[in-house]
Amino acid sequence: MKELIDLLKEASIDYRENEPLNRHCSFKIGGPGKLLLLPKNIEEIQILVRALEGTSFLVLGNGSNVLFRDGGYDGVIMKLAQNFSSYRIEEDRISASSGVSLSVISRKAALEGLSGLEFASGIPGTLGGGVIMNAGAYDGELKDVVTGVTLMDKKGNIFKMSGEEMDFSYRDSLAQRMNYIVLEVELQLQKSDYDKIWQKIDDFSIRRWSKQPLEFPSGGSTFKRPQGYYAGKLIQDAGLKGLRFRGAQVSPKHSGFIINVDNASCEDVRTLIRLVQKRVKDEYGIELEAELRLINDEIKG
């Protein structure tokens, strides 16, 4: 670790030691991270990846679907968010760094009269994280607009893939399966009526605020959608809406969300997830798979 910190100082790469991770995830849960790296360009990312070759490290965006342990993370985290968030718009195309917020780039596109990203206007994650999991909402997914992605493997090699080569599917992509780092993303949008674009964004915003517990910290939708079913409805039908375990609760507004209502710990959330999974399995024979990612472990029923 000392050699890495010496490199960070020599290369003038921002970093933080023993950083509270509850500051870096939407659940507002988590102990200290041993070392948080904040590179600001591709060159710095490549320096870090090559220095870390053979060492396990975590790449983090806005932390919108992750749950950190109460004891923190005893390793290296590379954060690609506001520190790596440049973009440019040329006619109906956008090229953006992976750390740009999906909601920000959606609204920047709308200001230019570009349609195709309205669905992302309320998604709290980064563009890179969205590409990794093929984020989507309402009437769209990123696979519908991504035409190219610049990637880096864990040896520091940089290469580009087309949208088709990314092999997007529901909450999945080739980049996720191969553990690639998303560096830059190219988006193809369409010129459209300015007012209609914003009407769509406003409609989605109203629907989100009326149906989702956005007033509480959470990791977004907690479970993946089982084929042929909706996780939230299964949880509600099993009588679990509003179920609380210490500081964590199944949202009374939307059963598909587990929320942090009173300084919940990681263990509070994990326990509630297991309770929900068990009840749904017992009642309906359906195994709910967590969409929420527990760092340094797996969430199992």
Beta strands, then each sheet from edge to edge (+ up, - down):
strand 1: 14-20
strand 2: 32-38
strand 3: 57-60
strand 4: 66-67
strand 5: 73-79
strand 6: 87-90
strand 7: 93-97
strand 8: 114-115
strand 9: 136-137
strand 10: 140-141
strand 11: 146-152
strand 12: 158-162
strand 13: 181-188
strand 14: 190-191
strand 15: 218-221
strand 16: 244-245
strand 17: 248-250
strand 18: 257-260
strand 19: 293-294
sheet 1: 1+ 2- 5- 3-
sheet 2: 4+ 19+
sheet 3: 6+ 7- 13+ 11- 12+
sheet 4: 8+ 14-
sheet 5: 9+ 10-
sheet 6: 15+ 18- 17+ 16-
end
